[in-house]
Amino acid sequence: MKNRWSFVVPVFFLLAAMLLFRFVLFIGYVPTESMEPALPSGFKIMGETFYLQR
């Protein structure tokens, strides 16, 4: 039984992380200097994809 859990737990966390990044979070970068001085060019950002629908 312990061998099974040593396999199931990492797979569960991997699937949870994949779903989180697929449906909730996104990782992007700033390709140009259009956002300077707030965000330098090449800066990596992480955001969320939640929005309110009225």
A tleap script that builds the chain and sets N, CA, C and O, in Angstrom:
source leaprc.protein.ff14SB
mol = sequence {
  NMET LYS ASN ARG TRP SER PHE VAL VAL PRO
  VAL PHE PHE LEU LEU ALA ALA MET LEU LEU
  PHE ARG PHE VAL LEU PHE ILE GLY TYR VAL
  PRO THR GLU SER MET GLU PRO ALA LEU PRO
  SER GLY PHE LYS ILE MET GLY GLU THR PHE
  TYR LEU GLN CARG
}
set mol.1.N position { 0.825 -1.198 0.000 }
set mol.1.CA position { 0.000 0.000 0.000 }
set mol.1.C position { 0.865 1.257 0.000 }
set mol.1.O position { 0.508 2.249 -0.634 }
set mol.2.N position { 1.996 1.228 0.701 }
set mol.2.CA position { 2.855 2.407 0.757 }
set mol.2.C position { 3.454 2.719 -0.613 }
set mol.2.O position { 3.611 3.888 -0.968 }
set mol.3.N position { 3.790 1.684 -1.386 }
set mol.3.CA position { 4.327 1.914 -2.726 }
set mol.3.C position { 3.326 2.636 -3.613 }
set mol.3.O position { 3.703 3.500 -4.404 }
set mol.4.N position { 2.065 2.289 -3.485 }
set mol.4.CA position { 1.051 2.939 -4.302 }
set mol.4.C position { 0.947 4.416 -3.953 }
set mol.4.O position { 0.861 5.252 -4.853 }
set mol.5.N position { 0.953 4.756 -2.679 }
set mol.5.CA position { 0.847 6.165 -2.269 }
set mol.5.C position { 2.079 6.957 -2.662 }
set mol.5.O position { 1.976 8.154 -2.933 }
set mol.6.N position { 3.222 6.333 -2.700 }
set mol.6.CA position { 4.431 7.060 -3.105 }
set mol.6.C position { 4.370 7.431 -4.585 }
set mol.6.O position { 5.113 8.308 -5.026 }
set mol.7.N position { 3.511 6.787 -5.352 }
set mol.7.CA position { 3.312 7.131 -6.750 }
set mol.7.C position { 2.122 8.072 -6.940 }
set mol.7.O position { 2.181 8.985 -7.763 }
set mol.8.N position { 1.059 7.858 -6.195 }
set mol.8.CA position { -0.185 8.616 -6.373 }
set mol.8.C position { -0.035 10.064 -5.929 }
set mol.8.O position { -0.540 10.961 -6.604 }
set mol.9.N position { 0.626 10.311 -4.840 }
set mol.9.CA position { 0.735 11.671 -4.305 }
set mol.9.C position { 1.468 12.614 -5.258 }
set mol.9.O position { 0.952 13.702 -5.515 }
set mol.10.N position { 2.630 12.269 -5.795 }
set mol.10.CA position { 3.278 13.185 -6.754 }
set mol.10.C position { 2.460 13.393 -8.028 }
set mol.10.O position { 2.430 14.498 -8.569 }
set mol.11.N position { 1.801 12.350 -8.506 }
set mol.11.CA position { 0.970 12.482 -9.703 }
set mol.11.C position { -0.202 13.417 -9.423 }
set mol.11.O position { -0.557 14.230 -10.277 }
set mol.12.N position { -0.799 13.315 -8.255 }
set mol.12.CA position { -1.895 14.208 -7.889 }
set mol.12.C position { -1.435 15.665 -7.881 }
set mol.12.O position { -2.117 16.530 -8.430 }
set mol.13.N position { -0.293 15.943 -7.269 }
set mol.13.CA position { 0.209 17.318 -7.219 }
set mol.13.C position { 0.601 17.827 -8.604 }
set mol.13.O position { 0.417 19.008 -8.898 }
set mol.14.N position { 1.129 16.972 -9.443 }
set mol.14.CA position { 1.463 17.364 -10.807 }
set mol.14.C position { 0.193 17.737 -11.581 }
set mol.14.O position { 0.162 18.764 -12.258 }
set mol.15.N position { -0.839 16.919 -11.484 }
set mol.15.CA position { -2.097 17.222 -12.160 }
set mol.15.C position { -2.745 18.493 -11.612 }
set mol.15.O position { -3.299 19.287 -12.372 }
set mol.16.N position { -2.676 18.682 -10.301 }
set mol.16.CA position { -3.241 19.896 -9.706 }
set mol.16.C position { -2.497 21.133 -10.195 }
set mol.16.O position { -3.124 22.150 -10.494 }
set mol.17.N position { -1.180 21.064 -10.281 }
set mol.17.CA position { -0.396 22.202 -10.777 }
set mol.17.C position { -0.691 22.468 -12.248 }
set mol.17.O position { -0.782 23.624 -12.659 }
set mol.18.N position { -0.839 21.426 -13.034 }
set mol.18.CA position { -1.155 21.602 -14.448 }
set mol.18.C position { -2.524 22.249 -14.632 }
set mol.18.O position { -2.682 23.141 -15.466 }
set mol.19.N position { -3.502 21.811 -13.870 }
set mol.19.CA position { -4.834 22.411 -13.958 }
set mol.19.C position { -4.826 23.856 -13.481 }
set mol.19.O position { -5.500 24.707 -14.061 }
set mol.20.N position { -4.077 24.131 -12.441 }
set mol.20.CA position { -3.980 25.493 -11.927 }
set mol.20.C position { -3.409 26.432 -12.986 }
set mol.20.O position { -3.957 27.510 -13.215 }
set mol.21.N position { -2.323 26.036 -13.630 }
set mol.21.CA position { -1.716 26.893 -14.648 }
set mol.21.C position { -2.532 26.926 -15.940 }
set mol.21.O position { -2.435 27.888 -16.702 }
set mol.22.N position { -3.325 25.903 -16.195 }
set mol.22.CA position { -4.122 25.893 -17.425 }
set mol.22.C position { -5.357 26.783 -17.295 }
set mol.22.O position { -5.701 27.496 -18.237 }
set mol.23.N position { -6.023 26.752 -16.152 }
set mol.23.CA position { -7.312 27.423 -16.029 }
set mol.23.C position { -7.317 28.654 -15.131 }
set mol.23.O position { -8.266 29.436 -15.194 }
set mol.24.N position { -6.308 28.859 -14.304 }
set mol.24.CA position { -6.336 29.970 -13.345 }
set mol.24.C position { -5.203 30.957 -13.589 }
set mol.24.O position { -5.454 32.160 -13.671 }
set mol.25.N position { -3.989 30.497 -13.706 }
set mol.25.CA position { -2.825 31.373 -13.804 }
set mol.25.C position { -2.247 31.375 -15.212 }
set mol.25.O position { -2.458 30.439 -15.982 }
set mol.26.N position { -1.526 32.420 -15.536 }
set mol.26.CA position { -0.752 32.435 -16.764 }
set mol.26.C position { 0.574 33.121 -16.496 }
set mol.26.O position { 0.681 33.975 -15.616 }
set mol.27.N position { 1.576 32.739 -17.263 }
set mol.27.CA position { 2.894 33.352 -17.153 }
set mol.27.C position { 3.181 34.025 -18.484 }
set mol.27.O position { 3.069 33.406 -19.542 }
set mol.28.N position { 3.551 35.288 -18.424 }
set mol.28.CA position { 3.841 36.038 -19.633 }
set mol.28.C position { 5.102 36.849 -19.460 }
set mol.28.O position { 5.747 36.798 -18.412 }
set mol.29.N position { 5.449 37.590 -20.479 }
set mol.29.CA position { 6.615 38.459 -20.397 }
set mol.29.C position { 6.306 39.752 -21.140 }
set mol.29.O position { 5.394 39.804 -21.966 }
set mol.30.N position { 7.063 40.776 -20.842 }
set mol.30.CA position { 6.906 42.085 -21.464 }
set mol.30.C position { 7.867 42.147 -22.650 }
set mol.30.O position { 9.079 42.221 -22.447 }
set mol.31.N position { 7.354 42.118 -23.889 }
set mol.31.CA position { 8.257 42.037 -25.037 }
set mol.31.C position { 8.911 43.361 -25.433 }
set mol.31.O position { 9.992 43.352 -26.021 }
set mol.32.N position { 8.283 44.496 -25.125 }
set mol.32.CA position { 8.843 45.787 -25.551 }
set mol.32.C position { 8.934 46.731 -24.362 }
set mol.32.O position { 8.551 46.381 -23.246 }
set mol.33.N position { 9.445 47.928 -24.612 }
set mol.33.CA position { 9.587 48.930 -23.558 }
set mol.33.C position { 8.315 49.752 -23.361 }
set mol.33.O position { 8.369 50.790 -22.700 }
set mol.34.N position { 7.185 49.336 -23.902 }
set mol.34.CA position { 5.968 50.146 -23.836 }
set mol.34.C position { 5.441 50.321 -22.414 }
set mol.34.O position { 4.704 51.271 -22.152 }
set mol.35.N position { 5.795 49.436 -21.498 }
set mol.35.CA position { 5.311 49.527 -20.125 }
set mol.35.C position { 6.322 50.173 -19.178 }
set mol.35.O position { 6.047 50.304 -17.986 }
set mol.36.N position { 7.474 50.573 -19.683 }
set mol.36.CA position { 8.467 51.196 -18.809 }
set mol.36.C position { 7.950 52.532 -18.321 }
set mol.36.O position { 7.223 53.186 -19.069 }
set mol.37.N position { 8.263 52.975 -17.146 }
set mol.37.CA position { 9.212 52.454 -16.171 }
set mol.37.C position { 8.612 51.417 -15.217 }
set mol.37.O position { 9.317 50.883 -14.361 }
set mol.38.N position { 7.314 51.131 -15.362 }
set mol.38.CA position { 6.684 50.184 -14.429 }
set mol.38.C position { 7.236 48.769 -14.596 }
set mol.38.O position { 7.563 48.118 -13.604 }
set mol.39.N position { 7.344 48.287 -15.825 }
set mol.39.CA position { 7.851 46.946 -16.110 }
set mol.39.C position { 8.950 47.035 -17.157 }
set mol.39.O position { 8.690 47.477 -18.277 }
set mol.40.N position { 10.164 46.629 -16.828 }
set mol.40.CA position { 11.240 46.674 -17.810 }
set mol.40.C position { 11.038 45.631 -18.918 }
set mol.40.O position { 10.352 44.629 -18.715 }
set mol.41.N position { 11.626 45.868 -20.064 }
set mol.41.CA position { 11.537 44.936 -21.187 }
set mol.41.C position { 12.141 43.589 -20.792 }
set mol.41.O position { 13.191 43.539 -20.151 }
set mol.42.N position { 11.477 42.503 -21.174 }
set mol.42.CA position { 11.948 41.165 -20.837 }
set mol.42.C position { 11.519 40.684 -19.463 }
set mol.42.O position { 11.845 39.559 -19.083 }
set mol.43.N position { 10.810 41.489 -18.720 }
set mol.43.CA position { 10.353 41.158 -17.374 }
set mol.43.C position { 9.296 40.066 -17.460 }
set mol.43.O position { 8.416 40.134 -18.319 }
set mol.44.N position { 9.360 39.062 -16.595 }
set mol.44.CA position { 8.362 37.998 -16.564 }
set mol.44.C position { 7.274 38.355 -15.555 }
set mol.44.O position { 7.562 38.863 -14.471 }
set mol.45.N position { 6.024 38.085 -15.922 }
set mol.45.CA position { 4.893 38.387 -15.047 }
set mol.45.C position { 4.025 37.147 -14.896 }
set mol.45.O position { 4.036 36.261 -15.751 }
set mol.46.N position { 3.274 37.092 -13.805 }
set mol.46.CA position { 2.305 36.027 -13.589 }
set mol.46.C position { 0.988 36.679 -13.219 }
set mol.46.O position { 0.950 37.583 -12.384 }
set mol.47.N position { -0.082 36.231 -13.831 }
set mol.47.CA position { -1.388 36.807 -13.568 }
set mol.47.C position { -2.429 35.717 -13.405 }
set mol.47.O position { -2.130 34.528 -13.512 }
set mol.48.N position { -3.645 36.139 -13.145 }
set mol.48.CA position { -4.737 35.193 -12.998 }
set mol.48.C position { -5.781 35.450 -14.066 }
set mol.48.O position { -5.900 36.569 -14.566 }
set mol.49.N position { -6.534 34.430 -14.417 }
set mol.49.CA position { -7.499 34.542 -15.484 }
set mol.49.C position { -8.933 34.628 -14.971 }
set mol.49.O position { -9.872 34.402 -15.734 }
set mol.50.N position { -9.116 34.947 -13.702 }
set mol.50.CA position { -10.468 35.122 -13.175 }
set mol.50.C position { -11.048 36.441 -13.652 }
set mol.50.O position { -10.341 37.445 -13.738 }
set mol.51.N position { -12.308 36.435 -13.954 }
set mol.51.CA position { -12.995 37.662 -14.300 }
set mol.51.C position { -14.449 37.539 -13.852 }
set mol.51.O position { -14.981 36.439 -13.704 }
set mol.52.N position { -15.066 38.671 -13.643 }
set mol.52.CA position { -16.464 38.698 -13.225 }
set mol.52.C position { -17.351 38.805 -14.443 }
set mol.52.O position { -17.125 39.635 -15.324 }
set mol.53.N position { -18.345 37.973 -14.483 }
set mol.53.CA position { -19.280 38.011 -15.600 }
set mol.53.C position { -20.625 38.460 -15.047 }
set mol.53.O position { -21.208 37.795 -14.191 }
set mol.54.N position { -21.105 39.579 -15.537 }
set mol.54.CA position { -22.364 40.129 -15.030 }
set mol.54.C position { -23.491 39.888 -15.975 }
set mol.54.O position { -24.623 40.288 -15.701 }
savepdb mol mol.pdb
quit
